[in-house]
Amino acid sequence: MIKYRTWYNLSIEKVEIKKETEKQVHLLEGNIENKRSVDYRNYFDTFEEAKQFLLTREKTKRDKAANEIQKAAENINKIIEMKEEIK
């Protein structure tokens, strides 16, 4: 049985497995791995599913970074506009 394994380095590898359960795959060399991991290895039925997983993950990272940049720009402007209070 063929599965597509994604890696944290944005690669997709075609692997053959012996069997699978709902949550695990049994590799030919005897290792048993979880089908889903936060960022490490994930197994999919098709190349397109694996590709979409990587694409979605990277878009999420991009969006989070864009939000952080926007917040930092707003904070910089607040700091620039600061005036010393005279009492």
Buried (B, 14 or more C-beta within 10 A) or exposed (E): EEBBBBBEEEEBEEBEBEEBEEEBBBBEEEEEBEBEEEEEBBBBEEEEBBBEBBEEBEEEEEEEEEEEEEEEEEEEEEEEEEEEEEE
